[in-house]
Amino acid sequence: MNDVKSDVPYGTLDLLVLKTLHTAGPMHGFGIARRIEGMSEANLELNQGSIYPALLRLQQRGWIESDWGTSENNRRAKFYRLTRNGTKQLRVEVENWERTMSLVQRVLGATK
């Protein structure tokens, strides 16, 4: 296991949040962050300074919506869910990520 925590590359957090909400359904911000960390096998560490600005940005773009509810530990929490536009944007983000990965792989292969 790697002891070094990775930073999320710029622009990738939006994709990870959209995919998490698409897969898991509505969740509160803390739950989203913990799920992403868990899926990364603890190689990513998300804090409030990264997850909540991302959620606000996604909400302002109309890709997610939120409602107040009660968390599993009986606290008031804002729950986020994907919108129809968010589902469309998720497809765009995945295509962009795959295109970027392909480009990087081509460049790395060409430098051998």
C-alpha positions in Angstrom: 0.0 0.0 0.0 1.2 3.5 -0.9 1.7 5.8 2.1 1.7 8.9 0.0 -1.8 10.5 -0.5 -2.4 11.8 -4.0 -3.9 15.1 -4.9 -6.8 15.0 -7.3 -5.7 16.4 -10.7 -7.5 19.7 -11.5 -10.9 19.1 -13.1 -11.0 15.5 -12.1 -13.0 16.0 -8.8 -16.1 17.0 -10.8 -15.9 13.7 -12.7 -15.5 11.7 -9.5 -18.4 13.4 -7.8 -20.7 13.1 -10.7 -19.8 9.4 -11.1 -20.2 8.8 -7.4 -23.7 10.3 -7.4 -24.6 8.4 -10.6 -23.6 5.1 -9.0 -24.6 5.5 -5.4 -27.6 7.9 -5.7 -28.2 10.9 -3.4 -25.5 11.4 -0.7 -24.3 14.1 1.7 -20.9 15.8 1.1 -19.1 13.9 3.8 -20.4 10.6 2.4 -19.4 11.5 -1.1 -15.8 12.3 0.0 -15.5 9.1 2.0 -16.9 7.0 -0.9 -14.4 8.5 -3.3 -11.6 7.9 -0.8 -12.7 4.3 -0.3 -12.9 3.7 -4.0 -9.3 5.0 -4.3 -8.2 2.5 -1.7 -7.3 5.4 0.6 -4.8 6.9 -2.0 -6.9 10.1 -2.2 -7.7 12.3 0.7 -10.5 14.8 0.3 -11.2 17.5 2.8 -13.9 20.1 3.3 -11.8 22.6 1.4 -12.0 20.6 -1.8 -15.3 18.7 -1.7 -17.6 21.5 -0.7 -16.4 24.0 -3.3 -16.7 21.3 -5.9 -20.3 20.6 -4.8 -21.2 24.3 -4.9 -19.6 24.6 -8.4 -21.5 21.6 -9.7 -24.7 22.9 -8.2 -24.2 26.3 -9.8 -23.7 24.7 -13.2 -27.0 22.8 -12.7 -25.4 19.3 -12.7 -26.5 18.5 -9.2 -29.3 19.6 -6.9 -29.5 19.4 -3.1 -32.1 19.1 -0.4 -31.8 19.1 3.4 -32.3 15.8 5.2 -31.1 13.7 8.1 -27.8 11.8 8.0 -27.3 8.3 9.3 -26.1 9.7 12.6 -29.2 11.8 12.9 -27.7 15.2 12.0 -29.1 17.7 9.5 -27.2 17.4 6.2 -27.5 18.6 2.7 -28.0 15.6 0.3 -26.9 16.0 -3.3 -28.3 14.2 -6.4 -27.5 14.2 -10.1 -29.7 16.2 -12.4 -30.6 15.2 -16.0 -28.0 17.8 -17.2 -25.5 16.2 -14.7 -26.0 12.8 -16.3 -25.3 14.3 -19.7 -22.3 16.1 -18.4 -21.0 12.9 -16.8 -20.9 11.4 -20.3 -18.9 14.4 -21.5 -16.5 14.3 -18.6 -15.9 10.6 -19.1 -15.2 11.1 -22.9 -12.8 14.0 -22.0 -11.0 11.9 -19.5 -10.7 8.9 -21.9 -9.4 11.3 -24.6 -6.8 12.7 -22.1 -5.7 9.3 -21.0 -5.3 8.2 -24.6 -3.2 11.3 -25.4 -0.9 10.7 -22.4 -0.5 7.1 -23.2 0.5 7.9 -26.8 3.1 10.5 -25.6 4.5 8.1 -23.0 4.7 5.3 -25.6 6.5 7.6 -28.0 9.2 8.6 -25.6 10.5 5.0 -25.0 
